Amino acid sequence: MKIAILTSSPEANKKLVDTAVARGHECRIIDPRKTYQYVSEYEAGFDRLYYGSDGDEPERITAKSIDCVINRIGSNTEYAAAVLRFMNENLGIYCPNNPWGIIYAANKSWTLQRLSSAKIKVPRTLIAESPAHVKWIVDKIGSLPLIIKTNRGSKGKTVSIIDTKRSANSMFEFCVNAGLKVLIEEYIESEASDYRVWVVGDRVAVTMKRTAVDKDDFRANVSRGAKGEKVELSKEDQELAIKAAHCIGLNIAGVDILKSKKTGISYVIEVNSNPGTMVIELTGHNVFEDVIKYCEDNYKKGNINGINASLSDSILLRDGSFMDKAITAMNENDTLKAKVKKLEEENRNKVWPLANIKYPV
């Protein structure tokens, strides 16, 4: 394959490039910040992508020059996802992740809303831009302590714990004055640990249990010094992670699961479209082998699973199944519409009863 890695951090993705090359593929880095998306119906009828990496004149990236593009987007998500969408939808280049799914994953409130709509268990959460009703918020979530986090952010940098009414008052007042959109979640005691689950396609490639070294820190982010170890999840938790990733629109994702110490219930707290690579070092499992193999198996199928459709059209309904049902229904719907149109043309001067023709839902 001719693989493109869409990233602004080449050094951070050296392992992915090395893995692809070791498996016999050509590989190149494309920094989305240096791209130009050219849209025109006049120039030979083609939309085009240009890359201004070197020299005075950007090179043209053709659809035939890339078989597969793998997103490793860590910043400037909105524009980078637009580039990915252009490559996928306008140029027809295969991508294992839905570009809209990357947008959803970057927005914590959208992620939780979508997970909840698919009946995936998430912590009780209030999403607010002006969290002014302190007592009501605490009562609605259940009790102190509470977790508060900004709508965007990674590595636990914008996550805090509120354990007193006094700190709740001051924190919420700060958020109101700063105009911050925040998520206020119930605190789930998990012994300062959680699970980072790498989903690749329809299976779990590897799971890392993360445990905070400082027991006074509730955040189990490896970037904050937490230790990581390879573990095996139960079948139920594996299915939960896969369903969560697919629900957002991602075939390759890092799903974070929190397990309650008190009840044993598992909650999905986050879905990441660009999960960190420390999992390779800490578990000894090169997850990029799974990623490249998945692309090898699927790139010739084209835009599978409705990746070429918008998120609302392509994502499952409520049962967690992926996008092919919707695509099939749309195709059948188009066929029926064509039949109706033909019959209407043949019977233009007659009254044609359409009530008995049912379109698939």
C-alpha positions as CSV (number, residue, x, y, z in Angstrom):
1,M,0.0,0.0,0.0
2,K,0.9,3.7,-0.4
3,I,0.0,5.0,3.1
4,A,-0.3,8.6,4.2
5,I,-0.1,9.5,7.9
6,L,-2.0,12.7,8.5
7,T,-0.3,14.4,11.5
8,S,1.5,17.5,12.6
9,S,3.8,15.5,14.8
10,P,6.1,13.3,12.6
11,E,8.4,12.3,15.5
12,A,5.6,11.1,17.7
13,N,4.5,8.8,14.9
14,K,7.8,7.3,13.9
15,K,6.8,3.9,15.3
16,L,3.7,3.9,13.0
17,V,5.9,4.7,10.0
18,D,8.5,2.1,10.9
19,T,5.7,-0.5,11.3
20,A,4.2,0.3,7.9
21,V,7.6,0.2,6.2
22,A,8.5,-3.1,7.9
23,R,5.3,-4.6,6.5
24,G,6.4,-3.7,3.0
25,H,4.4,-0.5,2.5
26,E,5.4,3.0,1.2
27,C,4.7,5.6,3.8
28,R,4.7,9.4,3.9
29,I,3.8,12.1,6.4
30,I,1.3,14.8,5.4
31,D,1.0,17.8,7.8
32,P,-2.6,19.1,7.4
33,R,-1.4,22.6,8.2
34,K,0.5,22.7,4.9
35,T,-2.3,21.6,2.6
36,Y,-4.5,23.4,0.2
37,Q,-8.0,22.0,-0.7
38,Y,-8.8,23.0,-4.2
39,V,-12.5,22.8,-5.1
40,S,-13.6,23.4,-8.7
41,E,-16.1,22.0,-11.2
42,Y,-14.2,23.7,-14.1
43,E,-10.7,22.2,-14.0
44,A,-11.2,18.8,-15.7
45,G,-14.1,18.3,-13.2
46,F,-11.7,17.3,-10.4
47,D,-11.3,18.5,-6.9
48,R,-7.6,18.6,-5.9
49,L,-5.3,18.5,-2.9
50,Y,-2.0,20.3,-2.8
51,Y,0.8,20.0,-0.3
52,G,3.2,22.8,0.3
53,S,5.9,20.9,2.1
54,D,9.0,22.0,0.1
55,G,9.8,24.5,-2.6
56,D,7.9,27.5,-4.0
57,E,5.1,25.5,-5.6
58,P,3.0,23.0,-3.7
59,E,2.8,19.5,-5.1
60,R,-0.4,17.9,-6.1
61,I,-1.5,14.9,-4.1
62,T,-3.5,12.7,-6.4
63,A,-6.0,10.0,-5.4
64,K,-3.9,7.3,-7.1
65,S,-0.8,8.3,-5.1
66,I,-2.4,7.2,-1.8
67,D,-4.2,4.0,-1.1
68,C,-4.9,4.7,2.6
69,V,-4.7,7.7,4.9
70,I,-4.4,7.1,8.7
71,N,-5.2,10.0,10.9
72,R,-3.0,10.8,13.9
73,I,-4.5,14.3,14.5
74,G,-3.5,15.7,17.8
75,S,-4.2,19.5,17.4
76,N,-6.1,21.9,15.2
77,T,-8.6,19.1,14.9
78,E,-11.3,20.9,13.0
79,Y,-9.1,21.9,10.0
80,A,-7.2,18.6,10.1
81,A,-10.5,16.6,10.0
82,A,-11.7,18.8,7.1
83,V,-8.5,17.8,5.2
84,L,-9.2,14.2,6.0
85,R,-12.8,14.5,4.9
86,F,-11.6,16.1,1.6
87,M,-9.2,13.2,1.0
88,N,-11.9,10.7,1.8
89,E,-15.0,12.2,0.2
90,N,-13.7,14.4,-2.6
91,L,-10.7,12.3,-3.7
92,G,-12.1,8.9,-2.6
93,I,-9.1,7.8,-0.6
94,Y,-9.7,5.2,2.0
95,C,-9.6,6.1,5.7
96,P,-10.5,3.7,8.5
97,N,-12.0,6.5,10.6
98,N,-14.9,8.7,9.8
99,P,-13.7,12.3,9.7
100,W,-16.9,13.4,11.5
101,G,-16.1,10.9,14.2
102,I,-12.8,12.7,14.8
103,I,-14.8,15.9,15.3
104,Y,-17.1,14.2,17.8
105,A,-14.3,12.6,19.7
106,A,-12.6,16.0,20.2
107,N,-15.8,17.3,21.9
108,K,-16.4,15.6,25.2
109,S,-20.0,16.7,25.5
110,W,-20.9,15.5,22.0
111,T,-19.2,12.2,22.8
112,L,-21.2,11.6,26.0
113,Q,-24.4,12.7,24.3
114,R,-23.9,10.2,21.5
115,L,-22.8,7.4,23.8
116,S,-25.9,7.9,26.0
117,S,-28.2,8.0,22.9
118,A,-26.8,4.6,22.0
119,K,-27.6,3.3,25.5
120,I,-23.9,3.1,26.5
121,K,-23.4,3.6,30.2
122,V,-21.6,6.9,31.0
123,P,-21.3,8.7,34.4
124,R,-24.1,11.0,35.3
125,T,-23.2,14.3,33.8
126,L,-24.4,17.9,33.5
127,I,-23.2,19.9,30.5
128,A,-23.3,23.6,31.2
129,E,-21.9,26.9,30.0
130,S,-23.0,28.8,33.1
131,P,-23.1,26.4,36.1
132,A,-24.7,28.9,38.5
133,H,-27.1,26.7,40.4
134,V,-24.7,25.1,42.8
135,K,-27.0,23.3,45.2
136,W,-29.2,22.0,42.4
137,I,-26.2,20.7,40.5
138,V,-24.8,18.8,43.4
139,D,-28.2,17.3,44.2
140,K,-28.8,16.4,40.6
141,I,-25.5,14.6,40.2
142,G,-25.9,12.9,43.6
143,S,-23.3,14.0,46.1
144,L,-19.8,15.4,46.5
145,P,-17.2,14.9,45.4
146,L,-17.8,15.9,41.7
147,I,-15.6,15.9,38.7
148,I,-15.4,19.0,36.5
149,K,-13.7,19.1,33.2
150,T,-13.6,21.5,30.2
151,N,-15.3,20.4,27.0
152,R,-12.0,20.1,25.2
153,G,-8.6,18.9,26.5
154,S,-6.5,15.9,26.9
155,K,-4.0,14.2,29.2
156,G,-6.1,15.2,32.3
157,K,-4.8,18.8,32.1
158,T,-8.3,20.4,32.4
159,V,-9.9,18.0,34.9
160,S,-10.4,18.8,38.6
161,I,-12.2,17.3,41.6
162,I,-14.7,19.3,43.7
163,D,-15.0,17.8,47.2
164,T,-16.6,20.6,49.3
165,K,-19.5,23.0,48.9
166,R,-17.1,25.9,49.3
167,S,-14.9,24.7,46.4
168,A,-18.0,24.0,44.3
169,N,-19.2,27.6,44.8
170,S,-15.8,29.1,43.9
171,M,-15.2,26.8,40.9
172,F,-18.6,27.3,39.4
173,E,-18.3,31.1,39.8
174,F,-14.9,30.9,38.1
175,C,-16.4,28.9,35.1
176,V,-19.3,31.4,34.7
177,N,-17.0,34.4,34.8
178,A,-14.5,32.8,32.4
179,G,-17.3,31.7,30.0
180,L,-16.2,28.1,30.1
181,K,-18.3,25.3,28.8
182,V,-17.8,22.4,31.3
183,L,-18.9,18.9,32.1
184,I,-19.8,18.2,35.7
185,E,-19.7,14.4,36.4
186,E,-20.4,12.1,39.3
187,Y,-17.3,10.9,41.0
188,I,-16.8,7.1,40.6
189,E,-14.4,5.5,43.0
190,S,-12.1,3.3,41.0
191,E,-9.0,3.2,43.2
192,A,-7.3,5.9,40.9
193,S,-7.3,3.5,37.9
194,D,-9.0,3.1,34.6
195,Y,-8.6,1.2,31.3
196,R,-7.3,2.4,28.0
197,V,-8.8,0.1,25.3
198,W,-7.4,0.2,21.8
199,V,-10.2,-0.8,19.4
200,V,-9.2,-1.8,15.9
201,G,-12.1,-2.7,13.7
202,D,-14.4,-5.2,15.4
203,R,-12.0,-6.3,18.1
204,V,-9.9,-5.1,21.0
205,A,-6.2,-5.0,20.0
206,V,-4.8,-4.4,23.5
207,T,-6.0,-3.1,26.9
208,M,-3.8,-1.1,29.3
209,K,-4.8,-0.6,33.0
210,R,-3.6,2.8,34.1
211,T,-3.1,3.4,37.8
212,A,-2.1,6.7,39.4
213,V,1.2,6.5,41.4
214,D,0.0,9.3,43.7
215,K,-3.0,7.8,45.5
216,D,-4.2,11.4,46.2
217,D,-4.5,12.0,42.4
218,F,-7.8,10.6,40.9
219,R,-6.4,11.0,37.3
220,A,-4.8,7.9,35.9
221,N,-3.2,9.5,32.8
222,V,0.1,8.0,31.8
223,S,1.2,11.5,30.8
224,R,0.9,12.4,34.4
225,G,3.1,9.6,35.6
226,A,0.6,6.8,36.0
227,K,1.9,3.3,35.6
228,G,0.5,1.1,32.9
229,E,0.2,-2.7,32.5
230,K,-1.3,-5.0,30.0
231,V,-4.6,-6.7,31.1
232,E,-7.4,-8.7,29.6
233,L,-10.9,-7.3,29.7
234,S,-14.0,-9.3,30.2
235,K,-16.0,-10.1,27.0
236,E,-18.7,-7.7,28.1
237,D,-16.2,-4.8,28.6
238,Q,-14.6,-5.6,25.2
239,E,-18.0,-5.4,23.5
240,L,-18.7,-2.1,25.4
241,A,-15.5,-0.6,24.1
242,I,-16.1,-1.7,20.5
243,K,-19.6,-0.4,20.6
244,A,-18.5,3.0,22.0
245,A,-15.9,3.4,19.3
246,H,-18.3,2.5,16.5
247,C,-21.0,4.7,17.9
248,I,-18.7,7.8,17.6
249,G,-17.7,6.7,14.0
250,L,-14.3,5.3,14.6
251,N,-12.8,2.0,13.6
252,I,-9.5,2.8,15.3
253,A,-9.9,4.4,18.7
254,G,-8.7,4.5,22.3
255,V,-11.7,4.0,24.6
256,D,-11.4,4.9,28.3
257,I,-13.4,2.7,30.7
258,L,-13.8,3.3,34.4
259,K,-14.9,0.5,36.6
260,S,-16.7,1.3,39.9
261,K,-15.0,-0.2,43.0
262,K,-18.4,-0.3,44.8
263,T,-20.7,-1.8,42.1
264,G,-18.3,-3.3,39.5
265,I,-20.2,-1.4,36.8
266,S,-18.2,-0.2,33.8
267,Y,-18.6,3.3,32.4
268,V,-17.2,4.8,29.2
269,I,-15.7,8.1,30.1
270,E,-14.0,9.1,26.8
271,V,-13.3,8.0,23.2
272,N,-10.1,9.1,21.6
273,S,-9.4,9.3,17.8
274,N,-5.7,9.8,18.4
275,P,-4.8,7.6,21.4
276,G,-1.3,7.9,22.7
277,T,1.5,5.5,21.9
278,M,2.9,4.9,25.4
279,V,0.7,1.8,25.4
280,I,3.3,0.1,23.1
281,E,6.1,0.7,25.5
282,L,4.1,-0.2,28.7
283,T,2.4,-3.3,27.4
284,G,5.0,-4.6,24.9
285,H,2.2,-4.9,22.2
286,N,2.8,-2.9,19.0
287,V,-0.8,-1.9,18.3
288,F,0.3,-0.3,15.0
289,E,0.7,-3.8,13.7
290,D,-3.0,-4.3,14.2
291,V,-3.8,-0.9,12.6
292,I,-1.8,-1.6,9.5
293,K,-3.2,-5.1,9.1
294,Y,-6.7,-3.7,9.4
295,C,-6.0,-1.2,6.6
296,E,-4.4,-4.0,4.5
297,D,-7.6,-6.0,4.9
298,N,-10.0,-3.2,4.1
299,Y,-8.5,-0.5,1.9
300,K,-9.5,-2.2,-1.4
301,K,-13.1,-2.3,-0.3
302,G,-13.2,1.5,-0.6
303,N,-15.3,3.6,1.7
304,I,-16.6,0.8,3.8
305,N,-19.1,1.2,6.6
306,G,-20.5,4.4,5.2
307,I,-17.3,6.4,5.9
308,N,-18.1,8.4,2.8
309,A,-21.5,9.5,4.3
310,S,-22.1,12.2,6.8
311,L,-22.0,11.1,10.5
312,S,-25.8,11.3,10.9
313,D,-26.3,9.1,7.9
314,S,-23.5,6.7,8.5
315,I,-23.6,5.9,12.2
316,L,-25.7,3.2,13.6
317,L,-29.0,3.6,15.2
318,R,-29.4,2.7,18.9
319,D,-28.2,-0.8,18.9
320,G,-24.5,-0.1,18.3
321,S,-24.4,-1.9,14.9
322,F,-22.4,0.0,12.3
323,M,-23.3,1.8,9.2
324,D,-24.0,-0.8,6.5
325,K,-27.7,-1.1,7.5
326,A,-28.3,2.6,6.8
327,I,-26.4,2.4,3.5
328,T,-28.4,-0.6,2.4
329,A,-31.7,1.1,3.3
330,M,-30.7,4.2,1.4
331,N,-29.8,2.2,-1.7
332,E,-33.1,0.3,-1.5
333,N,-34.8,3.6,-1.0
334,D,-33.2,5.0,-4.1
335,T,-34.2,2.0,-6.1
336,L,-37.9,2.4,-5.0
337,K,-37.8,6.1,-5.8
338,A,-36.5,5.3,-9.3
339,K,-39.3,2.8,-9.8
340,V,-41.9,5.3,-8.7
341,K,-40.5,8.0,-11.0
342,K,-40.6,5.6,-13.9
343,L,-44.2,4.6,-13.2
344,E,-45.2,8.3,-12.8
345,E,-43.7,9.1,-16.2
346,E,-45.5,6.2,-17.8
347,N,-48.7,7.2,-16.2
348,R,-48.4,11.0,-16.3
349,N,-52.0,11.5,-17.1
350,K,-53.4,9.0,-14.7
351,V,-54.0,9.1,-11.0
352,W,-51.3,6.9,-9.4
353,P,-51.9,5.5,-5.9
354,L,-48.6,5.9,-4.1
355,A,-50.0,5.0,-0.6
356,N,-49.2,1.3,-1.0
357,I,-45.5,1.9,-1.7
358,K,-43.5,1.8,1.5
359,Y,-39.9,3.0,1.8
360,P,-37.5,1.3,4.2
361,V,-36.8,3.2,7.4
